[in-house]
Amino acid sequence: MDTEEGKLDSELEKKLFQIYKSFLTRVTKFEELVAVGARFLVGFQQGLEHLRRYPIDRTSKFVGKIFEANETKRLELYFEGGCIKTHDGVDNISKLHTCHLGLCEHLSKAKSILNDLECLLEDVMGAMQNVNGTLSSILGQDSGDGINKQATHNDEEEASSQLQNPEVTTDYAALMGIIYSMVKQDYIMQEKIVSALNFKTSAVELESYCMMWSLRPFVNDGIMHQAWKRIP
């Protein structure tokens, strides 16, 4: 029976470790997407701020003198256009569209990875339950008529304790659960930011969105470092 227990324990550890590595690999891909999304968000911020920047103050004496000294039709049209060149306006509107599409694509890819993480977390829990169930079955087969129910119960508890080795089962499952929760909250925050973007989004809001996207307040770096230490 000890041999069977050891074999099951070894198989569980190997399976959990493979799932764990796949899980962290996808977390890395998610983090790469976050960095790309951050660039799109900053691009959206820059494009919008350029479109609605304040026109040159012609009431300023200094600016007034420059205007009087260079009073041309071209300069007059520039002021009438809100101090934005036509091609600059077109370029920035195109930039806003491109950045918003990029952010939407980011959310789609990030959601796919989040689904993968959830499936891997379910795989870990399933592996733990299956092995524990198999072990209980083995113990039941080995316990003859001369072994009372209390003895069998004690054997199951001891075997279960071996399978709950923190280095093999609990730590992997717990870390994956915590990381999944952090990544999910991070994704929800990004989703809300993207859905809030429009031409009327204020400069203060945009700056806050960029900072929150970069800071990732729901992600604990200490836990992430701890998780990667599990990989030899």
N, C-alpha and C positions, 0 to 999 in steps of 0.2 A: 504493500500500500504506500510505503514511503517513497518507493521508486515512482509510482504513478503520480503521487503528489508533487514530487520534484520535477517530473516531466511536464506536468500541467503548469506549474509555476514558471518554468523556463519558457514554455511556449507562450504563456500570457505576457511575460516580460518582453519577448521578442516582438510579438504582435503589437503590443502597446507602444513600444519604442518606434516602430515603423509608422504607426498612425500619428504619433506625436511629432515625428520629423516632417511628415507630410503637412501636418497642421501648421507648424512654424514656417514652413516654406511658403504656404499660402498667406500667412500673416505678413511675411516679407514682401510678397507681391502687392498686398493691400497697402503697405507703407510706401511702396514705390508709386502706386497710384495716387496716394495722398500728396506726394511731392509734385507730381504732374498737375494735379487739380489745383494746388496752391499757385502754380504759375498761371493757370488759366484765370483764377480769381483775381490775381494781381493785374493781369492784362485787362480784365473787365474793369477793374477800378481805374486804371490809368486811362483807358479809352473814354470812360464816362466822365471823368474829371476834366479831360481835355476838351470834350464837347461843351461842357457847361462852365468853363473857366470864365472868370469875370472879365469883361471887356476893359480895354485901356481907359483910364480915367482922364477924359479930355478937359476936366475942370482944373486939373493940375497945371500950375503955371509953367512948369518945366516941359510937360508934354504939349501944352498949348503952344509954346514957342517952337517946338520941333514941328508941330503940325503946320503952323503958319509959314515956317521956312520951307516946308516941303509939301505944300498944298497941291496935290495932284488928284486926278480922277481915281487912280488906282488906290491911293491911300484913303480917299473918301469912301470908296466901295468896301474897303477892308473894315472900316469903322461901322459902316451900315450893316455889314454881315456879322456883327458881334465879335470882330477881331478873330475870326476863324476863316481860314482859306477854304474854298469850296472842296478842293481835293483832300484837304486834311479832314474835313467833316465826313466825307464819303469813306475815307480810309478808316476813321475811328468807328463809324457805324458798322463797317465790315468787321473790324476787330472785335467789337462787342458781340456781334453775331457769332463769330468764330469761337470766341472764348466761352460763350454760353453753351454752344453746341458741345465744346470740349468738356465742360463741366457736366453736362447731361450724360455724355458718353462715359465719363468717369464714374458717375453714380451707377450706371448700368453694369459696368465691369466690377465695381466694388460690391454691388449687391450679389453678383454671381459668386464672388469669393466668399462673402458672408454666408451664403447658402452652403458652400463647400465646407466651411468651418463647422457649421451646424451639423452637417452629415458626419464629419469626422468625430465630432464630440459624441454623437449618437453611436458611432462605431465603437468607441472606447467603452462606453457604458454597456453596450451589448456584449462586447468581448468579456468584460468582467463578469457579467451575469451568466453568460454561457459556461465559462470555466468553473465558476462556483457551482452551477447546477450540475455539471459533469462530475465534479469532485464529490458532491453530495451523493450522486448516484453510485459512484465507486465505493464510497464508504458504506452505503447501504448494502451493496452486494457482498462486501467482505465481512460484514458483521453477521456471524453465525447465530444459531439459536442460543448458544451459551453466553452471548454478550447481551447484557440488558440494555434497555433503551437509554438509560442514563449514560452508560459508557459510550454508546454510539453518538449521543448528543455531545459529549465531551470531545470525541474525536473530530466531529464536524467543526466545533468551535476552534479547536487547535489548528485544523487545516485552513479554516477561514482566516485565522489570524496570520498564517504564513502568507496567504494570498493577498492580504491587506498590507503587505510590506510597503511603507511609504515610498521607498525608492522605486517600486515596481508599479503599483497601482494607484494609490491615493494621490500621490504628488502629481503624477501625469494627468489624471482626471481633474483634479482640483485646479491645477494651473491652466489647463485647457478651458475649463469652465469660466475662470476669472478673465482670461484673455479674450475669450469669445464675448463676454459681457462688455468689456472695455471697447473692443472693436465695433460691436453693434451700436453702442452709445455714440462712438465717434462717427459712425456712418449716419446715424439719425441726425446728428448735429449738422453734418455736411449737407444732408438732404434738405434740411430746413433753411440753411443758408442759400443754397441754389434756388430754392422755390421763392425766396424773398427778393431775389435780384430783379430789378427792372430799371427803367430810365429815371424813375423818381427816387430811387434809393439814395439816401443822403450820404455825404462824404463821411460823416461820423460813423454811420452804420457800416459803410464799406470798410473803413479802417478797423472797426471792431471785428467784422467778419474775417478779415485777413489775419488779424492777430489770433483769434480763436482757432482758426483753421491751422495756423502754424504751431500754436501752443499745445493743441490736442489735450485739453484739460481732463478728459476721461481716461487717458492712457497713462498708466503708472510705469515710468521707465524702470524703476527698481524691480518690479515684477517681471518685466520683459527681460531684463538682464539675468534674473534668477532662472527664467525659463530657458534661456539660451545656454546657461551653464550646464543644463542637463544633457546637452549634446557634446559628446567627447570630441 
